[in-house]
Amino acid sequence: MSVTPWTDRRYLPLPGRRSADPLAALDTDSSMRIVDLERTDGRTAHRHPHSEEVVIVSAGKGHVWIDGEMQAVVEGDVVHIPVGVPHATIPEEGSRMELVCFFPHPDLSQNIEETDIKVS
């Protein structure tokens, strides 16, 4: 068993977001991220070529853009993103969002591709 305290998050910057990996020290078959989003101009989509993604909106509200379709999301919503599908999450104007993201793939750094697709 392993417990990672919520306060031990160490965020790394990514385009349009910050991401923490609470499972980084574990040898596991899956990965997760805690993502902090602030509304920014020029947000681009990304995709995961080797696994689906399940997202829980843990704080805030905004929209999720999945392959050209926009859907409103609020705290508590769960989003499923199929393998390889471009997507992005965008907080409401003037607000922040926090997401908890799960991937059935052990190494997210090998399972993420940033795209040039602009999402607004």
C-alpha positions as CSV (number, residue, x, y, z in Angstrom):
1,M,0.0,0.0,0.0
2,S,1.1,3.5,-0.7
3,V,-0.3,6.9,0.4
4,T,0.8,10.1,-1.2
5,P,-0.3,13.2,0.8
6,W,-2.3,15.7,-1.2
7,T,0.2,18.4,0.0
8,D,3.2,16.5,-1.7
9,R,2.2,17.6,-5.2
10,R,5.0,18.9,-7.3
11,Y,3.7,20.6,-10.4
12,L,5.5,20.7,-13.8
13,P,4.5,23.3,-16.4
14,L,2.9,22.0,-19.6
15,P,1.3,24.1,-22.4
16,G,-1.7,25.9,-20.8
17,R,-1.6,23.9,-17.6
18,R,0.4,22.6,-14.6
19,S,0.6,18.9,-13.9
20,A,1.6,16.8,-10.8
21,D,2.2,13.1,-10.7
22,P,1.3,11.6,-7.3
23,L,2.3,8.1,-8.5
24,A,5.8,9.1,-9.7
25,A,7.7,7.1,-7.0
26,L,5.7,3.9,-7.6
27,D,6.2,1.0,-10.1
28,T,2.7,0.7,-11.4
29,D,0.8,-0.3,-14.6
30,S,-1.2,2.9,-14.6
31,S,-0.6,6.6,-14.2
32,M,-2.5,9.7,-13.1
33,R,-2.1,13.4,-13.0
34,I,-3.5,16.2,-11.0
35,V,-3.9,19.1,-13.4
36,D,-4.3,22.8,-12.5
37,L,-5.7,24.9,-15.3
38,E,-6.1,28.6,-15.7
39,R,-7.9,30.2,-18.6
40,T,-5.3,31.3,-21.2
41,D,-5.4,32.4,-24.8
42,G,-4.0,30.1,-27.4
43,R,-4.8,26.8,-25.7
44,T,-4.0,23.8,-27.9
45,A,-5.2,20.2,-27.7
46,H,-3.2,17.1,-26.9
47,R,-3.8,13.3,-27.3
48,H,-2.8,10.0,-25.7
49,P,-1.9,7.5,-28.4
50,H,-1.6,4.5,-26.1
51,S,-4.5,4.7,-23.7
52,E,-7.9,6.2,-22.9
53,E,-8.1,8.9,-20.3
54,V,-10.7,9.2,-17.5
55,V,-11.0,12.7,-16.0
56,I,-12.7,13.8,-12.8
57,V,-13.4,17.6,-12.5
58,S,-12.3,18.0,-8.9
59,A,-12.8,21.8,-8.7
60,G,-14.1,24.6,-11.0
61,K,-16.1,24.6,-14.1
62,G,-15.5,25.1,-17.8
63,H,-15.6,23.1,-21.0
64,V,-14.0,20.0,-22.4
65,W,-13.2,20.1,-26.1
66,I,-13.0,16.6,-27.6
67,D,-12.2,16.2,-31.3
68,G,-14.2,19.4,-32.3
69,E,-17.1,19.1,-29.9
70,M,-17.4,21.3,-26.8
71,Q,-19.2,20.2,-23.7
72,A,-19.8,22.1,-20.4
73,V,-18.3,20.4,-17.3
74,V,-18.6,21.2,-13.6
75,E,-17.1,19.9,-10.4
76,G,-17.9,16.2,-9.9
77,D,-18.3,15.5,-13.7
78,V,-16.4,12.5,-15.1
79,V,-15.2,12.6,-18.7
80,H,-14.0,9.6,-20.8
81,I,-11.6,10.3,-23.7
82,P,-11.0,7.5,-26.1
83,V,-7.5,6.5,-27.2
84,G,-5.8,8.9,-29.6
85,V,-8.6,11.5,-29.6
86,P,-7.4,15.2,-29.4
87,H,-8.8,17.0,-26.4
88,A,-8.4,20.0,-24.1
89,T,-10.1,21.4,-21.0
90,I,-10.8,25.1,-20.8
91,P,-11.8,26.8,-17.5
92,E,-14.5,29.5,-17.6
93,E,-13.3,33.1,-18.1
94,G,-11.6,34.4,-15.0
95,S,-11.6,31.0,-13.2
96,R,-9.4,28.0,-12.5
97,M,-10.1,24.2,-12.8
98,E,-8.5,21.2,-11.1
99,L,-8.7,17.8,-12.8
100,V,-7.7,14.3,-11.6
101,C,-6.8,12.3,-14.7
102,F,-6.3,8.5,-14.9
103,F,-4.5,6.5,-17.6
104,P,-4.2,2.7,-17.9
105,H,-0.6,3.2,-19.1
106,P,2.5,3.3,-16.8
107,D,4.4,6.2,-18.4
108,L,2.4,9.3,-19.4
109,S,5.6,11.0,-20.8
110,Q,5.5,8.2,-23.5
111,N,1.7,8.6,-23.9
112,I,1.2,12.3,-24.7
113,E,1.4,14.2,-27.9
114,E,0.8,17.9,-28.0
115,T,-0.9,19.1,-31.2
116,D,-1.2,22.4,-33.1
117,I,-5.0,22.3,-32.9
118,K,-6.1,25.6,-31.4
119,V,-9.0,25.4,-28.9
120,S,-10.9,28.4,-27.7
